[in-house]
Each structure stands twice: as C-alpha cells, then as structure tokens.
Amino acid sequence: MYSLLSVKPPSSLLVPLHVPQRLLLGPGPTDVPPRIRIAGAQPMLSPLNPDMIQIMDDIKKGIQYAFQTQNPLTIALSGSGHCAMEAALFNVVEKGDVVLIAVKGIWGERAADIAERIGKKMIWIGSA
C-alpha cells in the first residue's frame, strides 16, 4: 500500500486521552462541575433559535436577581478580567461617586487607568 505520509502517527494518538481528576486552586483554569461539563457537551444552538432565546432570557433574569436590578438592558458578556473590571467601573460607579483603588501591582494600576480614562473620580491608595 502506498502512502503520501512518510511520518507515522505517534502511538500516543492511538489511545484514549486520560485526564486525572485534580482540584485546581490557581487563577485559571478552574475546576468545572460535572453539571456544567454535561451542559457544554450539548449540541450548538443558533442565537436565533427559540430555545437559545429562552436560555438567554433565563440568564438575564438570573443576573437581574443576583444584582437586584430590573434594568431591561441587563446582559451577560464574555470577556477577560480586564473587560470585567472596565464593565464594573463603567456601569456600577455612578456620576459623582468616588472610587477607592488600592494599587499594589498591575491590576490596581489597570483599574486606576480605566477609572481615569472613563472620567471617574478616584482615591489612589498604594504605590505611585
């Protein structure tokens, strides 16, 4: 039999992958509960599918409950830690509020930079 492939596959690709169960306590990745893994293994839905629209509505109601708001523009966003910090500062801090930011490293510096860029009043604690 003739093959165009001159390099044979490694034997490790021919056996099932075994990932040991571990408790992850670092900043990421984190442990994912079995219930979430099962949900993530479900077939994909289009964002316009009525079932997906219902799921998004349920998520919105859960967020409104968790944050005790009835704001009709409540949404869930997927993003980095930086994205979450900017969204929090932009949406939680009201006009005229003062933000207390403890700066001890890159994340505090980043929070201060975001607050300054979006025009929030701030008290900076820590190294300059």
Backbone as XML, in Angstrom:
<?xml version="1.0"?>
<chain id="A" units="angstrom">
  <residue number="1" name="MET">
    <atom name="N" x="0.845" y="-1.184" z="0.000"/>
    <atom name="CA" x="0.000" y="0.000" z="0.000"/>
    <atom name="C" x="0.885" y="1.239" z="0.000"/>
  </residue>
  <residue number="2" name="TYR">
    <atom name="N" x="0.569" y="2.185" z="-0.847"/>
    <atom name="CA" x="1.354" y="3.408" z="-0.975"/>
    <atom name="C" x="0.707" y="4.510" z="-0.133"/>
  </residue>
  <residue number="3" name="SER">
    <atom name="N" x="1.525" y="5.274" z="0.603"/>
    <atom name="CA" x="1.023" y="6.373" z="1.427"/>
    <atom name="C" x="1.842" y="7.621" z="1.151"/>
  </residue>
  <residue number="4" name="LEU">
    <atom name="N" x="1.173" y="8.749" z="1.106"/>
    <atom name="CA" x="1.871" y="10.025" z="0.942"/>
    <atom name="C" x="2.515" y="10.474" z="2.246"/>
  </residue>
  <residue number="5" name="LEU">
    <atom name="N" x="2.136" y="9.843" z="3.340"/>
    <atom name="CA" x="2.671" y="10.224" z="4.641"/>
    <atom name="C" x="3.899" y="9.389" z="4.956"/>
  </residue>
  <residue number="6" name="SER">
    <atom name="N" x="5.005" y="10.063" z="5.174"/>
    <atom name="CA" x="6.227" y="9.329" z="5.487"/>
    <atom name="C" x="6.465" y="9.230" z="6.992"/>
  </residue>
  <residue number="7" name="VAL">
    <atom name="N" x="5.775" y="10.056" z="7.758"/>
    <atom name="CA" x="5.918" y="10.028" z="9.217"/>
    <atom name="C" x="4.702" y="9.316" z="9.793"/>
  </residue>
  <residue number="8" name="LYS">
    <atom name="N" x="4.952" y="8.285" z="10.559"/>
    <atom name="CA" x="3.862" y="7.514" z="11.164"/>
    <atom name="C" x="3.317" y="8.271" z="12.378"/>
  </residue>
  <residue number="9" name="PRO">
    <atom name="N" x="2.025" y="8.098" z="12.683"/>
    <atom name="CA" x="1.469" y="8.773" z="13.862"/>
    <atom name="C" x="2.089" y="8.205" z="15.133"/>
  </residue>
  <residue number="10" name="PRO">
    <atom name="N" x="2.308" y="9.056" z="16.132"/>
    <atom name="CA" x="2.835" y="8.545" z="17.397"/>
    <atom name="C" x="1.810" y="7.622" z="18.056"/>
  </residue>
  <residue number="11" name="SER">
    <atom name="N" x="2.292" y="6.632" z="18.763"/>
    <atom name="CA" x="1.392" y="5.662" z="19.397"/>
    <atom name="C" x="0.470" y="6.325" z="20.415"/>
  </residue>
  <residue number="12" name="SER">
    <atom name="N" x="0.899" y="7.455" z="20.984"/>
    <atom name="CA" x="0.064" y="8.148" z="21.981"/>
    <atom name="C" x="-1.238" y="8.664" z="21.378"/>
  </residue>
  <residue number="13" name="LEU">
    <atom name="N" x="-1.268" y="8.891" z="20.066"/>
    <atom name="CA" x="-2.501" y="9.354" z="19.421"/>
    <atom name="C" x="-3.505" y="8.229" z="19.204"/>
  </residue>
  <residue number="14" name="LEU">
    <atom name="N" x="-3.064" y="7.009" z="19.401"/>
    <atom name="CA" x="-3.921" y="5.856" z="19.141"/>
    <atom name="C" x="-4.616" y="5.324" z="20.392"/>
  </residue>
  <residue number="15" name="VAL">
    <atom name="N" x="-4.364" y="5.946" z="21.541"/>
    <atom name="CA" x="-5.002" y="5.513" z="22.793"/>
    <atom name="C" x="-5.875" y="6.650" z="23.327"/>
  </residue>
  <residue number="16" name="PRO">
    <atom name="N" x="-6.928" y="6.326" z="24.064"/>
    <atom name="CA" x="-7.791" y="7.376" z="24.621"/>
    <atom name="C" x="-7.015" y="8.294" z="25.574"/>
  </residue>
  <residue number="17" name="LEU">
    <atom name="N" x="-7.391" y="9.552" z="25.584"/>
    <atom name="CA" x="-6.777" y="10.532" z="26.478"/>
    <atom name="C" x="-7.334" y="10.347" z="27.882"/>
  </residue>
  <residue number="18" name="HIS">
    <atom name="N" x="-6.466" y="10.265" z="28.859"/>
    <atom name="CA" x="-6.893" y="10.166" z="30.258"/>
    <atom name="C" x="-6.421" y="11.415" z="30.993"/>
  </residue>
  <residue number="19" name="VAL">
    <atom name="N" x="-7.376" y="12.195" z="31.490"/>
    <atom name="CA" x="-7.054" y="13.398" z="32.255"/>
    <atom name="C" x="-7.419" y="13.120" z="33.706"/>
  </residue>
  <residue number="20" name="PRO">
    <atom name="N" x="-6.429" y="13.113" z="34.614"/>
    <atom name="CA" x="-6.734" y="12.812" z="36.017"/>
    <atom name="C" x="-7.564" y="13.922" z="36.660"/>
  </residue>
  <residue number="21" name="GLN">
    <atom name="N" x="-8.408" y="13.536" z="37.597"/>
    <atom name="CA" x="-9.217" y="14.499" z="38.347"/>
    <atom name="C" x="-8.320" y="15.208" z="39.354"/>
  </residue>
  <residue number="22" name="ARG">
    <atom name="N" x="-8.299" y="16.532" z="39.318"/>
    <atom name="CA" x="-7.470" y="17.312" z="40.227"/>
    <atom name="C" x="-8.284" y="18.494" z="40.744"/>
  </residue>
  <residue number="23" name="LEU">
    <atom name="N" x="-7.911" y="18.963" z="41.924"/>
    <atom name="CA" x="-8.505" y="20.179" z="42.471"/>
    <atom name="C" x="-7.605" y="21.337" z="42.070"/>
  </residue>
  <residue number="24" name="LEU">
    <atom name="N" x="-8.097" y="22.225" z="41.231"/>
    <atom name="CA" x="-7.318" y="23.358" z="40.747"/>
    <atom name="C" x="-7.615" y="24.579" z="41.601"/>
  </residue>
  <residue number="25" name="LEU">
    <atom name="N" x="-6.601" y="25.167" z="42.188"/>
    <atom name="CA" x="-6.787" y="26.306" z="43.087"/>
    <atom name="C" x="-6.093" y="27.569" z="42.590"/>
  </residue>
  <residue number="26" name="GLY">
    <atom name="N" x="-5.590" y="27.564" z="41.379"/>
    <atom name="CA" x="-4.905" y="28.730" z="40.827"/>
    <atom name="C" x="-5.883" y="29.707" z="40.204"/>
  </residue>
  <residue number="27" name="PRO">
    <atom name="N" x="-5.361" y="30.782" z="39.584"/>
    <atom name="CA" x="-6.226" y="31.789" z="38.977"/>
    <atom name="C" x="-6.915" y="31.296" z="37.706"/>
  </residue>
  <residue number="28" name="GLY">
    <atom name="N" x="-6.506" y="30.192" z="37.171"/>
    <atom name="CA" x="-7.129" y="29.635" z="35.983"/>
    <atom name="C" x="-6.166" y="28.702" z="35.295"/>
  </residue>
  <residue number="29" name="PRO">
    <atom name="N" x="-6.631" y="27.677" z="34.680"/>
    <atom name="CA" x="-8.036" y="27.287" z="34.568"/>
    <atom name="C" x="-8.595" y="26.814" z="35.907"/>
  </residue>
  <residue number="30" name="THR">
    <atom name="N" x="-9.892" y="26.733" z="35.992"/>
    <atom name="CA" x="-10.538" y="26.310" z="37.228"/>
    <atom name="C" x="-11.282" y="25.001" z="37.002"/>
  </residue>
  <residue number="31" name="ASP">
    <atom name="N" x="-11.648" y="24.359" z="38.107"/>
    <atom name="CA" x="-12.449" y="23.140" z="38.008"/>
    <atom name="C" x="-13.825" y="23.482" z="37.441"/>
  </residue>
  <residue number="32" name="VAL">
    <atom name="N" x="-14.331" y="22.598" z="36.628"/>
    <atom name="CA" x="-15.665" y="22.772" z="36.058"/>
    <atom name="C" x="-16.539" y="21.655" z="36.605"/>
  </residue>
  <residue number="33" name="PRO">
    <atom name="N" x="-17.622" y="21.999" z="37.300"/>
    <atom name="CA" x="-18.501" y="20.964" z="37.849"/>
    <atom name="C" x="-19.060" y="20.068" z="36.739"/>
  </residue>
  <residue number="34" name="PRO">
    <atom name="N" x="-19.317" y="18.788" z="37.062"/>
    <atom name="CA" x="-19.849" y="17.854" z="36.054"/>
    <atom name="C" x="-21.105" y="18.377" z="35.361"/>
  </residue>
  <residue number="35" name="ARG">
    <atom name="N" x="-21.985" y="19.030" z="36.094"/>
    <atom name="CA" x="-23.223" y="19.558" z="35.514"/>
    <atom name="C" x="-22.924" y="20.538" z="34.373"/>
  </residue>
  <residue number="36" name="ILE">
    <atom name="N" x="-21.891" y="21.366" z="34.565"/>
    <atom name="CA" x="-21.515" y="22.350" z="33.548"/>
    <atom name="C" x="-20.865" y="21.652" z="32.353"/>
  </residue>
  <residue number="37" name="ARG">
    <atom name="N" x="-20.016" y="20.651" z="32.621"/>
    <atom name="CA" x="-19.382" y="19.908" z="31.520"/>
    <atom name="C" x="-20.442" y="19.229" z="30.658"/>
  </residue>
  <residue number="38" name="ILE">
    <atom name="N" x="-21.455" y="18.656" z="31.302"/>
    <atom name="CA" x="-22.531" y="17.993" z="30.555"/>
    <atom name="C" x="-23.292" y="19.016" z="29.714"/>
  </residue>
  <residue number="39" name="ALA">
    <atom name="N" x="-23.584" y="20.172" z="30.295"/>
    <atom name="CA" x="-24.290" y="21.224" z="29.554"/>
    <atom name="C" x="-23.453" y="21.694" z="28.365"/>
  </residue>
  <residue number="40" name="GLY">
    <atom name="N" x="-22.141" y="21.800" z="28.560"/>
    <atom name="CA" x="-21.261" y="22.242" z="27.483"/>
    <atom name="C" x="-21.126" y="21.232" z="26.355"/>
  </residue>
  <residue number="41" name="ALA">
    <atom name="N" x="-21.479" y="19.988" z="26.624"/>
    <atom name="CA" x="-21.383" y="18.942" z="25.603"/>
    <atom name="C" x="-22.654" y="18.850" z="24.755"/>
  </residue>
  <residue number="42" name="GLN">
    <atom name="N" x="-23.642" y="19.687" z="25.039"/>
    <atom name="CA" x="-24.893" y="19.651" z="24.282"/>
    <atom name="C" x="-24.671" y="20.218" z="22.875"/>
  </residue>
  <residue number="43" name="PRO">
    <atom name="N" x="-25.547" y="19.871" z="21.933"/>
    <atom name="CA" x="-25.419" y="20.412" z="20.573"/>
    <atom name="C" x="-25.520" y="21.940" z="20.576"/>
  </residue>
  <residue number="44" name="MET">
    <atom name="N" x="-24.866" y="22.558" z="19.611"/>
    <atom name="CA" x="-24.890" y="24.014" z="19.486"/>
    <atom name="C" x="-26.273" y="24.491" z="19.042"/>
  </residue>
  <residue number="45" name="LEU">
    <atom name="N" x="-26.641" y="25.670" z="19.511"/>
    <atom name="CA" x="-27.887" y="26.304" z="19.089"/>
    <atom name="C" x="-27.556" y="27.637" z="18.432"/>
  </residue>
  <residue number="46" name="SER">
    <atom name="N" x="-28.310" y="27.983" z="17.424"/>
    <atom name="CA" x="-28.169" y="29.291" z="16.796"/>
    <atom name="C" x="-28.642" y="30.358" z="17.780"/>
  </residue>
  <residue number="47" name="PRO">
    <atom name="N" x="-28.026" y="31.540" z="17.769"/>
    <atom name="CA" x="-28.510" y="32.616" z="18.642"/>
    <atom name="C" x="-29.962" y="32.999" z="18.356"/>
  </residue>
  <residue number="48" name="LEU">
    <atom name="N" x="-30.471" y="32.655" z="17.171"/>
    <atom name="CA" x="-31.851" y="32.994" z="16.814"/>
    <atom name="C" x="-32.832" y="31.861" z="17.079"/>
  </residue>
  <residue number="49" name="ASN">
    <atom name="N" x="-32.331" y="30.717" z="17.522"/>
    <atom name="CA" x="-33.187" y="29.580" z="17.841"/>
    <atom name="C" x="-34.058" y="29.937" z="19.049"/>
  </residue>
  <residue number="50" name="PRO">
    <atom name="N" x="-35.360" y="29.651" z="19.013"/>
    <atom name="CA" x="-36.230" y="29.985" z="20.147"/>
    <atom name="C" x="-35.744" y="29.404" z="21.481"/>
  </residue>
  <residue number="51" name="ASP">
    <atom name="N" x="-35.160" y="28.199" z="21.450"/>
    <atom name="CA" x="-34.632" y="27.624" z="22.693"/>
    <atom name="C" x="-33.477" y="28.468" z="23.236"/>
  </residue>
  <residue number="52" name="MET">
    <atom name="N" x="-32.600" y="28.961" z="22.344"/>
    <atom name="CA" x="-31.476" y="29.790" z="22.776"/>
    <atom name="C" x="-31.972" y="31.127" z="23.307"/>
  </residue>
  <residue number="53" name="ILE">
    <atom name="N" x="-32.968" y="31.688" z="22.674"/>
    <atom name="CA" x="-33.534" y="32.954" z="23.154"/>
    <atom name="C" x="-34.091" y="32.766" z="24.558"/>
  </residue>
  <residue number="54" name="GLN">
    <atom name="N" x="-34.749" y="31.631" z="24.817"/>
    <atom name="CA" x="-35.267" y="31.344" z="26.159"/>
    <atom name="C" x="-34.125" y="31.195" z="27.155"/>
  </residue>
  <residue number="55" name="ILE">
    <atom name="N" x="-33.054" y="30.504" z="26.762"/>
    <atom name="CA" x="-31.889" y="30.348" z="27.644"/>
    <atom name="C" x="-31.302" y="31.716" z="27.984"/>
  </residue>
  <residue number="56" name="MET">
    <atom name="N" x="-31.162" y="32.585" z="26.971"/>
    <atom name="CA" x="-30.608" y="33.922" z="27.222"/>
    <atom name="C" x="-31.523" y="34.741" z="28.131"/>
  </residue>
  <residue number="57" name="ASP">
    <atom name="N" x="-32.839" y="34.597" z="27.948"/>
    <atom name="CA" x="-33.783" y="35.287" z="28.839"/>
    <atom name="C" x="-33.652" y="34.781" z="30.272"/>
  </residue>
  <residue number="58" name="ASP">
    <atom name="N" x="-33.484" y="33.469" z="30.441"/>
    <atom name="CA" x="-33.312" y="32.893" z="31.779"/>
    <atom name="C" x="-32.023" y="33.401" z="32.432"/>
  </residue>
  <residue number="59" name="ILE">
    <atom name="N" x="-30.948" y="33.479" z="31.658"/>
    <atom name="CA" x="-29.677" y="34.004" z="32.181"/>
    <atom name="C" x="-29.850" y="35.457" z="32.605"/>
  </residue>
  <residue number="60" name="LYS">
    <atom name="N" x="-30.533" y="36.246" z="31.770"/>
    <atom name="CA" x="-30.775" y="37.655" z="32.093"/>
    <atom name="C" x="-31.547" y="37.782" z="33.410"/>
  </residue>
  <residue number="61" name="LYS">
    <atom name="N" x="-32.578" y="36.972" z="33.587"/>
    <atom name="CA" x="-33.366" y="37.020" z="34.828"/>
    <atom name="C" x="-32.517" y="36.627" z="36.030"/>
  </residue>
  <residue number="62" name="GLY">
    <atom name="N" x="-31.630" y="35.644" z="35.849"/>
    <atom name="CA" x="-30.732" y="35.246" z="36.932"/>
    <atom name="C" x="-29.768" y="36.354" z="37.309"/>
  </residue>
  <residue number="63" name="ILE">
    <atom name="N" x="-29.240" y="37.057" z="36.306"/>
    <atom name="CA" x="-28.336" y="38.182" z="36.574"/>
    <atom name="C" x="-29.096" y="39.306" z="37.272"/>
  </residue>
  <residue number="64" name="GLN">
    <atom name="N" x="-30.304" y="39.595" z="36.804"/>
    <atom name="CA" x="-31.105" y="40.644" z="37.445"/>
    <atom name="C" x="-31.379" y="40.299" z="38.904"/>
  </residue>
  <residue number="65" name="TYR">
    <atom name="N" x="-31.642" y="39.035" z="39.177"/>
    <atom name="CA" x="-31.861" y="38.613" z="40.562"/>
    <atom name="C" x="-30.581" y="38.767" z="41.378"/>
  </residue>
  <residue number="66" name="ALA">
    <atom name="N" x="-29.458" y="38.269" z="40.840"/>
    <atom name="CA" x="-28.185" y="38.315" z="41.576"/>
    <atom name="C" x="-27.774" y="39.745" z="41.903"/>
  </residue>
  <residue number="67" name="PHE">
    <atom name="N" x="-28.016" y="40.679" z="40.969"/>
    <atom name="CA" x="-27.620" y="42.070" z="41.177"/>
    <atom name="C" x="-28.773" y="42.946" z="41.652"/>
  </residue>
  <residue number="68" name="GLN">
    <atom name="N" x="-29.931" y="42.310" z="41.904"/>
    <atom name="CA" x="-31.106" y="43.014" z="42.414"/>
    <atom name="C" x="-31.422" y="44.255" z="41.578"/>
  </residue>
  <residue number="69" name="THR">
    <atom name="N" x="-31.613" y="44.027" z="40.279"/>
    <atom name="CA" x="-31.943" y="45.112" z="39.361"/>
    <atom name="C" x="-33.085" y="44.684" z="38.451"/>
  </residue>
  <residue number="70" name="GLN">
    <atom name="N" x="-33.819" y="45.662" z="37.963"/>
    <atom name="CA" x="-34.852" y="45.408" z="36.964"/>
    <atom name="C" x="-34.494" y="46.110" z="35.655"/>
  </residue>
  <residue number="71" name="ASN">
    <atom name="N" x="-33.234" y="46.509" z="35.524"/>
    <atom name="CA" x="-32.773" y="47.195" z="34.327"/>
    <atom name="C" x="-33.007" y="46.303" z="33.107"/>
  </residue>
  <residue number="72" name="PRO">
    <atom name="N" x="-33.787" y="46.780" z="32.118"/>
    <atom name="CA" x="-34.081" y="45.947" z="30.947"/>
    <atom name="C" x="-32.860" y="45.714" z="30.049"/>
  </residue>
  <residue number="73" name="LEU">
    <atom name="N" x="-31.794" y="46.483" z="30.249"/>
    <atom name="CA" x="-30.590" y="46.329" z="29.433"/>
    <atom name="C" x="-29.553" y="45.425" z="30.084"/>
  </residue>
  <residue number="74" name="THR">
    <atom name="N" x="-29.955" y="44.634" z="31.070"/>
    <atom name="CA" x="-29.045" y="43.696" z="31.726"/>
    <atom name="C" x="-28.609" y="42.637" z="30.718"/>
  </residue>
  <residue number="75" name="ILE">
    <atom name="N" x="-27.281" y="42.436" z="30.605"/>
    <atom name="CA" x="-26.759" y="41.435" z="29.672"/>
    <atom name="C" x="-25.581" y="40.698" z="30.299"/>
  </residue>
  <residue number="76" name="ALA">
    <atom name="N" x="-25.280" y="39.532" z="29.758"/>
    <atom name="CA" x="-24.084" y="38.777" z="30.141"/>
    <atom name="C" x="-23.056" y="38.962" z="29.036"/>
  </residue>
  <residue number="77" name="LEU">
    <atom name="N" x="-21.824" y="39.238" z="29.423"/>
    <atom name="CA" x="-20.738" y="39.405" z="28.457"/>
    <atom name="C" x="-19.663" y="38.371" z="28.706"/>
  </residue>
  <residue number="78" name="SER">
    <atom name="N" x="-19.057" y="37.913" z="27.655"/>
    <atom name="CA" x="-17.892" y="37.043" z="27.770"/>
    <atom name="C" x="-16.668" y="37.903" z="27.512"/>
  </residue>
  <residue number="79" name="GLY">
    <atom name="N" x="-15.714" y="37.860" z="28.429"/>
    <atom name="CA" x="-14.517" y="38.674" z="28.241"/>
    <atom name="C" x="-13.453" y="38.351" z="29.267"/>
  </residue>
  <residue number="80" name="SER">
    <atom name="N" x="-12.364" y="39.060" z="29.167"/>
    <atom name="CA" x="-11.223" y="38.875" z="30.060"/>
    <atom name="C" x="-11.477" y="39.548" z="31.409"/>
  </residue>
  <residue number="81" name="GLY">
    <atom name="N" x="-10.540" y="39.365" z="32.336"/>
    <atom name="CA" x="-10.611" y="40.056" z="33.618"/>
    <atom name="C" x="-10.589" y="41.563" z="33.439"/>
  </residue>
  <residue number="82" name="HIS">
    <atom name="N" x="-9.802" y="42.031" z="32.480"/>
    <atom name="CA" x="-9.746" y="43.463" z="32.173"/>
    <atom name="C" x="-11.123" y="43.955" z="31.719"/>
  </residue>
  <residue number="83" name="CYS">
    <atom name="N" x="-11.776" y="43.168" z="30.881"/>
    <atom name="CA" x="-13.115" y="43.512" z="30.398"/>
    <atom name="C" x="-14.096" y="43.620" z="31.566"/>
  </residue>
  <residue number="84" name="ALA">
    <atom name="N" x="-14.023" y="42.666" z="32.500"/>
    <atom name="CA" x="-14.916" y="42.679" z="33.661"/>
    <atom name="C" x="-14.671" y="43.909" z="34.526"/>
  </residue>
  <residue number="85" name="MET">
    <atom name="N" x="-13.391" y="44.243" z="34.726"/>
    <atom name="CA" x="-13.062" y="45.404" z="35.549"/>
    <atom name="C" x="-13.597" y="46.686" z="34.907"/>
  </residue>
  <residue number="86" name="GLU">
    <atom name="N" x="-13.400" y="46.833" z="33.606"/>
    <atom name="CA" x="-13.879" y="48.024" z="32.914"/>
    <atom name="C" x="-15.404" y="48.094" z="32.940"/>
  </residue>
  <residue number="87" name="ALA">
    <atom name="N" x="-16.074" y="46.971" z="32.709"/>
    <atom name="CA" x="-17.540" y="46.953" z="32.737"/>
    <atom name="C" x="-18.057" y="47.327" z="34.120"/>
  </residue>
  <residue number="88" name="ALA">
    <atom name="N" x="-17.408" y="46.810" z="35.168"/>
    <atom name="CA" x="-17.835" y="47.120" z="36.533"/>
    <atom name="C" x="-17.661" y="48.604" z="36.834"/>
  </residue>
  <residue number="89" name="LEU">
    <atom name="N" x="-16.492" y="49.147" z="36.527"/>
    <atom name="CA" x="-16.258" y="50.569" z="36.807"/>
    <atom name="C" x="-17.199" y="51.452" z="35.992"/>
  </residue>
  <residue number="90" name="PHE">
    <atom name="N" x="-17.424" y="51.082" z="34.752"/>
    <atom name="CA" x="-18.253" y="51.904" z="33.880"/>
    <atom name="C" x="-19.726" y="51.848" z="34.262"/>
  </residue>
  <residue number="91" name="ASN">
    <atom name="N" x="-20.197" y="50.689" z="34.732"/>
    <atom name="CA" x="-21.627" y="50.504" z="34.961"/>
    <atom name="C" x="-22.073" y="50.597" z="36.410"/>
  </residue>
  <residue number="92" name="VAL">
    <atom name="N" x="-21.178" y="50.374" z="37.356"/>
    <atom name="CA" x="-21.570" y="50.371" z="38.766"/>
    <atom name="C" x="-21.339" y="51.734" z="39.410"/>
  </residue>
  <residue number="93" name="VAL">
    <atom name="N" x="-20.269" y="52.406" z="39.026"/>
    <atom name="CA" x="-19.930" y="53.692" z="39.638"/>
    <atom name="C" x="-20.764" y="54.786" z="38.976"/>
  </residue>
  <residue number="94" name="GLU">
    <atom name="N" x="-21.583" y="55.430" z="39.784"/>
    <atom name="CA" x="-22.471" y="56.481" z="39.279"/>
    <atom name="C" x="-21.732" y="57.809" z="39.156"/>
  </residue>
  <residue number="95" name="LYS">
    <atom name="N" x="-22.292" y="58.723" z="38.378"/>
    <atom name="CA" x="-21.721" y="60.060" z="38.208"/>
    <atom name="C" x="-21.611" y="60.730" z="39.573"/>
  </residue>
  <residue number="96" name="GLY">
    <atom name="N" x="-20.428" y="61.258" z="39.880"/>
    <atom name="CA" x="-20.192" y="61.924" z="41.153"/>
    <atom name="C" x="-19.663" y="61.014" z="42.245"/>
  </residue>
  <residue number="97" name="ASP">
    <atom name="N" x="-19.772" y="59.690" z="42.080"/>
    <atom name="CA" x="-19.211" y="58.751" z="43.057"/>
    <atom name="C" x="-17.689" y="58.829" z="43.033"/>
  </residue>
  <residue number="98" name="VAL">
    <atom name="N" x="-17.083" y="58.459" z="44.143"/>
    <atom name="CA" x="-15.628" y="58.392" z="44.231"/>
    <atom name="C" x="-15.232" y="56.924" z="44.353"/>
  </residue>
  <residue number="99" name="VAL">
    <atom name="N" x="-14.243" y="56.510" z="43.566"/>
    <atom name="CA" x="-13.770" y="55.129" z="43.559"/>
    <atom name="C" x="-12.483" y="55.053" z="44.366"/>
  </residue>
  <residue number="100" name="LEU">
    <atom name="N" x="-12.423" y="54.142" z="45.332"/>
    <atom name="CA" x="-11.207" y="53.893" z="46.107"/>
    <atom name="C" x="-10.475" y="52.732" z="45.444"/>
  </residue>
  <residue number="101" name="ILE">
    <atom name="N" x="-9.257" y="52.992" z="44.958"/>
    <atom name="CA" x="-8.491" y="51.965" z="44.248"/>
    <atom name="C" x="-7.182" y="51.711" z="44.977"/>
  </residue>
  <residue number="102" name="ALA">
    <atom name="N" x="-6.995" y="50.462" z="45.423"/>
    <atom name="CA" x="-5.749" y="50.047" z="46.068"/>
    <atom name="C" x="-4.796" y="49.556" z="44.980"/>
  </residue>
  <residue number="103" name="VAL">
    <atom name="N" x="-3.640" y="50.206" z="44.884"/>
    <atom name="CA" x="-2.682" y="49.870" z="43.835"/>
    <atom name="C" x="-1.463" y="49.204" z="44.452"/>
  </residue>
  <residue number="104" name="LYS">
    <atom name="N" x="-1.257" y="47.929" z="44.111"/>
    <atom name="CA" x="-0.093" y="47.187" z="44.584"/>
    <atom name="C" x="0.564" y="46.438" z="43.428"/>
  </residue>
  <residue number="105" name="GLY">
    <atom name="N" x="0.029" y="46.576" z="42.242"/>
    <atom name="CA" x="0.570" y="45.863" z="41.094"/>
    <atom name="C" x="-0.201" y="46.213" z="39.835"/>
  </residue>
  <residue number="106" name="ILE">
    <atom name="N" x="-0.050" y="45.365" z="38.840"/>
    <atom name="CA" x="-0.604" y="45.639" z="37.518"/>
    <atom name="C" x="-2.121" y="45.800" z="37.520"/>
  </residue>
  <residue number="107" name="TRP">
    <atom name="N" x="-2.848" y="45.002" z="38.325"/>
    <atom name="CA" x="-4.310" y="45.088" z="38.296"/>
    <atom name="C" x="-4.817" y="46.371" z="38.938"/>
  </residue>
  <residue number="108" name="GLY">
    <atom name="N" x="-4.183" y="46.804" z="40.018"/>
    <atom name="CA" x="-4.562" y="48.080" z="40.612"/>
    <atom name="C" x="-4.246" y="49.239" z="39.683"/>
  </residue>
  <residue number="109" name="GLU">
    <atom name="N" x="-3.069" y="49.177" z="39.042"/>
    <atom name="CA" x="-2.703" y="50.218" z="38.072"/>
    <atom name="C" x="-3.693" y="50.242" z="36.914"/>
  </residue>
  <residue number="110" name="ARG">
    <atom name="N" x="-4.093" y="49.069" z="36.473"/>
    <atom name="CA" x="-5.047" y="48.978" z="35.367"/>
    <atom name="C" x="-6.404" y="49.549" z="35.774"/>
  </residue>
  <residue number="111" name="ALA">
    <atom name="N" x="-6.852" y="49.245" z="36.994"/>
    <atom name="CA" x="-8.133" y="49.786" z="37.473"/>
    <atom name="C" x="-8.076" y="51.305" z="37.535"/>
  </residue>
  <residue number="112" name="ALA">
    <atom name="N" x="-6.965" y="51.842" z="38.035"/>
    <atom name="CA" x="-6.810" y="53.298" z="38.115"/>
    <atom name="C" x="-6.811" y="53.912" z="36.717"/>
  </residue>
  <residue number="113" name="ASP">
    <atom name="N" x="-6.130" y="53.276" z="35.777"/>
    <atom name="CA" x="-6.081" y="53.770" z="34.400"/>
    <atom name="C" x="-7.476" y="53.779" z="33.778"/>
  </residue>
  <residue number="114" name="ILE">
    <atom name="N" x="-8.228" y="52.709" z="33.991"/>
    <atom name="CA" x="-9.590" y="52.634" z="33.445"/>
    <atom name="C" x="-10.456" y="53.731" z="34.060"/>
  </residue>
  <residue number="115" name="ALA">
    <atom name="N" x="-10.407" y="53.860" z="35.387"/>
    <atom name="CA" x="-11.223" y="54.872" z="36.071"/>
    <atom name="C" x="-10.899" y="56.269" z="35.548"/>
  </residue>
  <residue number="116" name="GLU">
    <atom name="N" x="-9.619" y="56.539" z="35.350"/>
    <atom name="CA" x="-9.211" y="57.857" z="34.841"/>
    <atom name="C" x="-9.718" y="58.072" z="33.412"/>
  </residue>
  <residue number="117" name="ARG">
    <atom name="N" x="-9.575" y="57.058" z="32.563"/>
    <atom name="CA" x="-9.990" y="57.190" z="31.162"/>
    <atom name="C" x="-11.488" y="57.395" z="31.009"/>
  </residue>
  <residue number="118" name="ILE">
    <atom name="N" x="-12.288" y="56.808" z="31.895"/>
    <atom name="CA" x="-13.740" y="56.965" z="31.752"/>
    <atom name="C" x="-14.283" y="58.087" z="32.635"/>
  </residue>
  <residue number="119" name="GLY">
    <atom name="N" x="-13.357" y="58.882" z="33.198"/>
    <atom name="CA" x="-13.750" y="60.096" z="33.900"/>
    <atom name="C" x="-14.303" y="59.909" z="35.297"/>
  </residue>
  <residue number="120" name="LYS">
    <atom name="N" x="-13.928" y="58.847" z="35.988"/>
    <atom name="CA" x="-14.402" y="58.630" z="37.356"/>
    <atom name="C" x="-13.469" y="59.322" z="38.340"/>
  </residue>
  <residue number="121" name="LYS">
    <atom name="N" x="-14.058" y="59.870" z="39.406"/>
    <atom name="CA" x="-13.252" y="60.440" z="40.488"/>
    <atom name="C" x="-12.657" y="59.285" z="41.275"/>
  </residue>
  <residue number="122" name="MET">
    <atom name="N" x="-11.379" y="59.429" z="41.688"/>
    <atom name="CA" x="-10.759" y="58.289" z="42.336"/>
    <atom name="C" x="-9.822" y="58.717" z="43.439"/>
  </residue>
  <residue number="123" name="ILE">
    <atom name="N" x="-9.746" y="57.867" z="44.463"/>
    <atom name="CA" x="-8.731" y="57.973" z="45.512"/>
    <atom name="C" x="-7.806" y="56.785" z="45.305"/>
  </residue>
  <residue number="124" name="TRP">
    <atom name="N" x="-6.524" y="57.062" z="45.156"/>
    <atom name="CA" x="-5.499" y="56.056" z="44.849"/>
    <atom name="C" x="-4.753" y="55.756" z="46.131"/>
  </residue>
  <residue number="125" name="ILE">
    <atom name="N" x="-4.753" y="54.491" z="46.556"/>
    <atom name="CA" x="-4.007" y="54.066" z="47.742"/>
    <atom name="C" x="-2.919" y="53.107" z="47.285"/>
  </residue>
  <residue number="126" name="GLY">
    <atom name="N" x="-1.692" y="53.334" z="47.731"/>
    <atom name="CA" x="-0.603" y="52.422" z="47.381"/>
    <atom name="C" x="0.526" y="53.143" z="46.699"/>
  </residue>
  <residue number="127" name="SER">
    <atom name="N" x="1.332" y="52.374" z="45.980"/>
    <atom name="CA" x="2.499" y="52.944" z="45.317"/>
    <atom name="C" x="2.080" y="53.761" z="44.105"/>
  </residue>
  <residue number="128" name="ALA">
    <atom name="N" x="2.858" y="54.790" z="43.835"/>
    <atom name="CA" x="2.533" y="55.679" z="42.710"/>
    <atom name="C" x="3.140" y="55.191" z="41.421"/>
  </residue>
</chain>
